[in-house]
């Protein structure tokens, strides 16, 4: 799973994206958190995570 975060970091760097808005739902929410924990929030302006859990 770290590969997804690393791929996103490389893409943002290659495209020189600044002030990105990351939105993740379900597994994507975890990937947003993983990206931030591995690469920081330097290129990120906003983030939104939504995770649903079955009871």
Order of alpha helices (4+ residues) and beta strands (2+ residues): alpha-beta-alpha-beta
